[in-house]
Amino acid sequence: MAKMVTNLANSTKWIAYIPLALADPSLADIEVNLTEFHIPPLEMGKVETSFKGQHYFLPGNTINATTKENTLTYLISDDWENYYALYKWTDNMIAGSTMLGNDSTREDGNEFEENIPSKLIPIKVFLLDEFKKPKLKITYNNCWITTFGEVILNFQANPAPIAHQFTFAYTDFKIDKVDTLG
């Protein structure tokens, strides 16, 4: 298992922990400093009922995320290791894929690469307080990168940190109170 790559900047208040070694033991787990992300909205299911001729909506028994994708913008480390690790995870998702034909058809007729589920991993985002202590953890389950964004490089006399963006899909997420990273 590769060692964890960490790049903790002083000015960010959000950290994403991505255990890439779960998808590929040759990759290091990474923590990236986020400069931008959003917490997806939730939609409460509802049930229509009537009483004395009036129609009412009551809370249903489901809460669903209205979207199953999220975009994270993070700071690329000086050694570019976090960028490269995310690139390799993306690249490995399709390496050796048989999704476009041949004998990967399931009984329901849908094509499916059998090793894809082992490459789906959780992404954990930690919200920090002003003292850099974690307060909330948002865990996105069964994630995979859907868009690996471009990197714009330009010369500057006083170089600024380089940011990169990627979009990932997930099956569900949950929010927990925490007091430690992990």
C-alpha positions in Angstrom: 0.0 0.0 0.0 1.4 3.4 -1.0 1.8 6.1 1.6 -0.8 8.9 2.0 -0.2 12.1 0.2 -1.3 15.2 2.2 -1.2 18.8 1.3 -2.7 21.0 4.0 -2.9 24.7 3.1 -3.5 27.3 5.8 -6.4 29.0 4.2 -8.9 26.3 3.3 -11.7 25.1 5.6 -12.6 21.9 3.7 -10.6 18.8 3.2 -11.5 15.8 1.1 -10.2 12.4 2.0 -10.1 10.0 -0.9 -9.0 6.4 -0.1 -7.6 5.5 -3.6 -5.8 2.4 -2.3 -9.3 0.8 -2.0 -9.6 1.0 -5.8 -6.0 0.3 -6.6 -3.4 -0.8 -3.9 -0.6 0.9 -6.0 -2.2 4.3 -5.4 -1.8 6.4 -2.3 -4.8 7.6 -0.3 -4.9 11.4 -0.6 -6.2 14.4 1.3 -6.8 17.5 -0.8 -7.6 21.1 0.2 -10.9 22.1 -1.3 -11.3 25.6 -2.6 -14.9 25.0 -3.7 -17.6 22.4 -3.4 -21.3 22.2 -2.6 -23.4 20.1 -0.3 -26.2 18.7 -2.4 -29.8 19.6 -1.7 -32.1 17.0 -0.2 -35.7 16.4 -1.3 -38.2 15.0 1.2 -40.7 12.6 -0.2 -44.3 13.5 0.4 -47.7 11.8 0.6 -50.9 13.4 -0.5 -53.9 12.9 1.9 -57.3 14.3 2.2 -59.4 15.2 5.2 -62.9 16.6 5.1 -62.6 17.4 1.4 -59.3 19.2 1.7 -56.0 17.9 0.2 -52.8 18.0 2.2 -49.3 16.9 1.7 -47.5 15.1 4.6 -43.9 14.1 4.9 -43.2 10.8 3.2 -40.7 8.1 4.2 -37.9 9.0 1.8 -35.2 11.7 1.6 -33.4 11.8 -1.7 -30.5 13.8 -3.0 -31.8 15.8 -6.0 -28.6 15.1 -7.9 -26.1 12.2 -7.7 -23.1 14.2 -8.9 -20.8 16.7 -7.2 -17.8 18.8 -8.3 -14.8 19.4 -6.1 -12.2 22.0 -6.7 -8.9 21.4 -4.9 -5.4 22.7 -4.8 -2.8 20.7 -6.7 0.2 19.8 -4.5 3.6 21.1 -5.4 4.7 17.6 -6.5 1.5 17.0 -8.5 1.0 13.7 -6.6 -2.7 14.3 -5.7 -3.5 15.3 -9.4 -1.7 12.2 -10.7 -3.3 9.8 -8.2 -6.8 11.1 -9.2 -5.9 10.8 -12.9 -4.7 7.2 -12.4 -8.0 6.3 -10.6 -9.9 7.8 -13.5 -7.7 6.0 -16.1 -8.0 2.7 -14.2 -11.8 2.8 -14.3 -11.7 2.1 -18.0 -8.5 0.1 -18.2 -9.2 -3.3 -19.7 -12.9 -2.4 -19.9 -15.2 -4.7 -21.8 -18.2 -2.4 -21.5 -18.5 -1.8 -25.3 -19.4 -5.2 -26.6 -18.3 -8.8 -26.2 -19.3 -11.1 -23.4 -20.0 -8.6 -20.5 -23.7 -8.7 -20.8 -25.7 -9.5 -17.7 -28.9 -11.5 -17.6 -31.0 -8.3 -17.8 -29.3 -7.4 -21.1 -27.2 -4.5 -19.6 -23.5 -4.5 -20.1 -21.4 -4.3 -17.0 -17.7 -4.5 -16.2 -17.3 -6.9 -13.3 -14.3 -5.1 -11.8 -15.9 -1.7 -11.8 -17.6 -2.0 -8.4 -14.2 -2.7 -6.8 -13.1 0.7 -8.1 -16.0 2.6 -6.6 -14.8 4.3 -3.4 -16.1 6.7 -0.7 -15.1 10.3 -0.7 -15.2 12.0 2.6 -15.3 15.8 2.9 -14.5 17.3 6.3 -15.8 20.8 7.3 -13.4 22.5 9.6 -13.8 25.2 12.2 -11.6 28.3 12.5 -9.0 26.2 14.5 -8.8 23.6 11.7 -10.7 21.0 13.8 -13.2 18.8 11.9 -16.8 19.4 12.8 -18.9 17.7 10.1 -18.1 14.8 7.8 -19.9 14.3 4.5 -19.5 10.8 3.1 -20.3 10.2 -0.5 -20.6 6.4 -1.2 -19.6 4.4 -4.3 -17.9 7.3 -6.1 -16.3 7.4 -9.5 -15.0 10.4 -11.5 -17.3 11.4 -14.4 -15.3 14.5 -15.5 -11.6 15.1 -14.9 -11.3 18.8 -15.5 -8.6 20.7 -17.4 -5.7 22.5 -15.7 -4.9 25.9 -16.9 -1.2 26.8 -16.6 0.0 30.3 -17.1 3.2 32.1 -16.1 3.0 34.5 -13.1 5.8 36.4 -11.4 4.3 35.5 -8.1 2.8 32.1 -8.7 -0.6 31.3 -7.1 -1.6 27.8 -6.1 -2.9 25.7 -9.1 -6.5 24.5 -8.7 -8.1 21.5 -10.4 -11.7 20.4 -10.6 -13.3 17.0 -11.0 -16.9 15.9 -11.0 -17.9 12.5 -9.5 -21.0 10.5 -9.3 -22.2 8.7 -6.2 -25.0 6.5 -5.0 -25.9 8.3 -1.7 -24.4 10.5 0.9 -24.7 11.1 4.7 -23.6 13.9 7.1 -22.1 13.1 10.5 -20.8 15.2 13.4 -17.1 14.4 14.0 -14.2 15.6 16.1 -11.3 13.9 14.3 -10.3 13.2 10.7 -10.8 9.7 9.6 
